[in-house]
Amino acid sequence: MHDGDGDRGRVSITRTDSTIRVRDEIESATVDVVADRESSLVSATTALFPVPVDAAVRTTAKRLSIPQAYCTAAWDDRGEQVGGIHDESVSLPSGTYVLSLTGATMVYVRVEGTPVEYEYAFENERDRAATIEFPEPVSVVIGARSLHTRPEATVTIPDDAGALLDVLPYLASSIHECTSERTWPTIRGHPPELRVGEHLDVPFGLSKPETGVTISVPERFPDAYRIAPLSFYLGATVEAGDEAAIHLENGYTHPLGESGSELEASVADVLGRCFLLDTLVRTAGTVSHDPSAYGELAGELSFYPPNLYGESLSTQLVEYLEVSSEVVERHLPRWPLSAVVRPTSADAPLLPSILHRLGRVRVTDTPTSSTRDRPDAESVNGSGTRTGSPDRAIGNLDADPLVRAYSHGSDGPLLCPAAFENALSYAAPSPDAARLTFATDDPDRAAWFRDRFDRHERFRGPVSVLESPTVEEFERTLSEPAALFFCELPWSEGVLACADGSIDLRAVDGVDAGAIVLAGRDDALSEAARALVRAGALGVVGATDRSAAAVNSFASLLALSYPLVECARLSGLADRRSPRVIGHPLACPVSAGGSVKNYYRIDSVGLDEHEFRYVTSFPDDHRLGSVARTCDDRESSLSGIQQLLSDRVVLFGRTLRAPGTASTDELVDLLCPADPVLLNGRPLTIDRTVTAEDVRESARERLRHVSEPDTR
């Protein structure tokens, strides 16, 4: 733990009557621990807990109730896990225990020498509570750690690459513990905000981790950006040097690529292997679990991963860096984000948001490069596989990032700093409360919007349909809270037509919508979308298909808490290869709880032979390192698919492939209308029953396309 972590006031714990209030000062959120009696609070040492905590107090209680929280783990005095996330009730014999509870912040309860009864009552995501009870009043230690999903400080750098190198280690001050436990997202707090100003300014209280790892890199903005994800994850010291390399305190040196795409590929390789192997090592840690990759990968390693738990980072890295990429590549999770930035200080403010999601960073050659003319632009072959990209350096198709987004340009997903700032204050509504707004000049479409969404099976919130609205009606409604604002009014060059005039979307102010969809193509989409994001939106989607099926699928995925970019891609509403999502592509404007977000990918290798994959996605509240259970209880006549869908723990981002192939009829029997499905790269709209002819026609098209010679 970094020096001073407990001194920066991330968490405060106070008492009012019998309620112990845990306040996350970074998140401005509270968790109330309701005791059965009034008892004074006494400061306690944080060392009593097996995990990092920001503050701890001691009190006396016989019963504790924690609304809006659930138990993620329970440990005994040897650090062995004796309870887990899916336990609705746990009875523990007399002993010493620590219970971990997740709510608006992380809360930990420690007791000694007493039996423990734990119960979890769940009605819905908004109505849940955890209860801990003891046979008689006992001394209880309550600790807490901030969820730390937003910056706690602001670092300023001048327009100087050396200054950026100097502050990179401070961005890792948000990591609570520089061990393999940092693979858990709650251990990796949000890096400090980064601004460009006149002088270098690092706030008092931020400290550099001391991990014994140093990264040297040429003193240039492009190379500083490229190594930033690796330096952040490793908590490395960063120094200017002639060549990019990792230097360990034991004298071991690992060279990185020289520059450009070679350095990007090298960083992606090292970061990917360190992260994946850390998830195997952490199985010996505070939260015991058996990710699907463990049994598949551990046998191919020259070391036993749990034996490295507690070893120095240098010792671990020596082992990790000796593992070949070919061994790791089949098990690497899909990365959530690959960000393409300009080689200047202009994009430095985006860096903390990228690192918070452990995104990769690529750099264009010149400050004015667009996504169309970058020299390393990817191509797409006949099967839909992306080629020629450093993101594919590991060589694993399923490791392609969820989204490759740009800080500039006009023909791909775009990142806007304002969108990430908006997300910090956006309170995602549940599907029961989410407001949906639709604007159209077509009476038939207006009638369809009312009929479909007034009785939608996934939404229960208010629905507003603006039919040929006036300028005043449109602007007023746009400023009202809404999870989705879908607009298909005519527009051109950024100017939208209303019944009594026009609105320049580039000059709109006061937007209070999570997702905005603009239907139709317009060259000014990027400019208009950036303006809407600056005015308050999380993200803007450019819709190329506004069919009823695509709109319904998009809204359904939104209700299920899929990220915006996945809603656009899996619904068919936007281009599946490069969906136009501008702002925060991974934002989830609707909160449907913590269930795993997945879809099925089917690739035909014959007219009646199909490969089947289970793909997990990344809602923004389950960042890289989270785990999920594939609790799909449907029956399948195929043992491979049945095994794939059975109860198993997987990392978010993992793609699981069923052994062998499935026949067309077997797939039709398996799939449900509610399943998000990519069939040979094309989305099947939700709430549509898939027929055998659908599958065979798609297979014919794919096989015909693959067999055509490439004449480029």
HELIX and SHEET records of a PDB file:
HELIX    1   1 ASP A    5  ASP A    7  5                                   3    
HELIX    2   2 THR A   46  LEU A   48  5                                   3    
HELIX    3   3 ALA A  161  LEU A  171  1                                  11    
HELIX    4   4 ALA A  172  SER A  174  5                                   3    
HELIX    5   5 SER A  180  THR A  183  5                                   4    
HELIX    6   6 PHE A  221  LEU A  234  1                                  14    
HELIX    7   7 GLY A  260  VAL A  281  1                                  22    
HELIX    8   8 ARG A  282  ALA A  284  5                                   3    
HELIX    9   9 SER A  292  LEU A  297  1                                   6    
HELIX   10  10 ALA A  298  GLU A  300  5                                   3    
HELIX   11  11 PRO A  305  LEU A  308  5                                   4    
HELIX   12  12 LEU A  313  LEU A  321  1                                   9    
HELIX   13  13 SER A  325  GLU A  329  1                                   5    
HELIX   14  14 SER A  345  LEU A  350  5                                   6    
HELIX   15  15 LEU A  351  HIS A  356  1                                   6    
HELIX   16  16 PRO A  390  ARG A  392  5                                   3    
HELIX   17  17 LEU A  397  ALA A  399  5                                   3    
HELIX   18  18 PRO A  417  SER A  425  1                                   9    
HELIX   19  19 PRO A  443  PHE A  453  1                                  11    
HELIX   20  20 VAL A  471  LEU A  478  1                                   8    
HELIX   21  21 LEU A  505  ALA A  507  5                                   3    
HELIX   22  22 LEU A  525  ARG A  534  1                                  10    
HELIX   23  23 ALA A  548  ALA A  559  1                                  12    
HELIX   24  24 LEU A  564  SER A  571  1                                   8    
HELIX   25  25 SER A  639  LEU A  645  1                                   7    
HELIX   26  26 THR A  664  LEU A  670  1                                   7    
HELIX   27  27 ALA A  692  SER A  707  1                                  16    
SHEET    1   A 5 VAL A  11  THR A  16  0                                        
SHEET    2   A 5 THR A  19  ASP A  24 -1                                        
SHEET    3   A 5 ALA A  29  ALA A  35 -1                                        
SHEET    4   A 5 ALA A  55  PRO A  67 -1                                        
SHEET    5   A 5 VAL A  42  SER A  43 -1                                        
SHEET    1   B 9 VAL A  11  THR A  16  0                                        
SHEET    2   B 9 THR A  19  ASP A  24 -1                                        
SHEET    3   B 9 ALA A  29  ALA A  35 -1                                        
SHEET    4   B 9 ALA A  55  PRO A  67 -1                                        
SHEET    5   B 9 ASP A 127  ARG A 145 -1                                        
SHEET    6   B 9 MET A 106  ASN A 124 -1                                        
SHEET    7   B 9 SER A  89  THR A 102 -1                                        
SHEET    8   B 9 TYR A  70  ASP A  76 -1                                        
SHEET    9   B 9 GLN A  81  GLY A  84 -1                                        
SHEET    1   C 2 THR A 154  ILE A 157  0                                        
SHEET    2   C 2 GLU A 193  VAL A 196  1                                        
SHEET    1   D 4 THR A 237  ALA A 240  0                                        
SHEET    2   D 4 VAL A 213  VAL A 217  1                                        
SHEET    3   D 4 ALA A 245  LEU A 248 -1                                        
SHEET    4   D 4 THR A 253  PRO A 255 -1                                        
SHEET    1   E 3 ARG A 360  VAL A 363  0                                        
SHEET    2   E 3 LEU A 337  VAL A 341  1                                        
SHEET    3   E 3 VAL A 403  TYR A 406  1                                        
SHEET    1   F 2 SER A 379  VAL A 380  0                                        
SHEET    2   F 2 ARG A 386  THR A 387 -1                                        
SHEET    1   G 7 LEU A 414  LEU A 415  0                                        
SHEET    2   G 7 VAL A 581  GLY A 583  1                                        
SHEET    3   G 7 GLY A 539  ALA A 543 -1                                        
SHEET    4   G 7 ALA A 513  ALA A 519  1                                        
SHEET    5   G 7 ALA A 482  CYS A 487  1                                        
SHEET    6   G 7 LEU A 436  THR A 440  1                                        
SHEET    7   G 7 VAL A 463  GLU A 467  1                                        
SHEET    1   H 3 TRP A 491  SER A 492  0                                        
SHEET    2   H 3 VAL A 495  CYS A 498 -1                                        
SHEET    3   H 3 GLY A 501  ASP A 504 -1                                        
SHEET    1   I 5 THR A 655  ARG A 657  0                                        
SHEET    2   I 5 GLU A 609  THR A 616 -1                                        
SHEET    3   I 5 ASN A 598  GLY A 606 -1                                        
SHEET    4   I 5 VAL A 677  LEU A 679  1                                        
SHEET    5   I 5 ARG A 682  LEU A 684 -1                                        
SHEET    1   J 2 VAL A 627  ARG A 629  0                                        
SHEET    2   J 2 VAL A 649  LEU A 651 -1                                        
END                                                                             
